[in-house]
Amino acid sequence: MSYLNKQEGGSHYMQEIQPIEYIYKNKLGYIEGNVVKYITRHRDKNGAEDIRKVIHYCETSCRTTLISVRVLL
């Protein structure tokens, strides 16, 4: 049995492509991975709360990118 076929609690990730698989195969980091996780599950779990989390992680990604660019300059 593949680890991707086992679900611990809830069915909000039981989709053809699970977020963890997409995140891993695309070598996404923590922040980007959370964007994928929350946008994938928002319809089946926490709705608007998960969308707000997506926005938060996108804003965090923008801020950390700007900080990185400033350090390089």
Buried (B, 14 or more C-beta within 10 A) or exposed (E): EEEEEEEEEEEBBEEEEBBBBBBEEEEBEEBBBBBBBBBBBBEBBBEEEBBEBBEBBBEBBEEEEEEEEEEEE
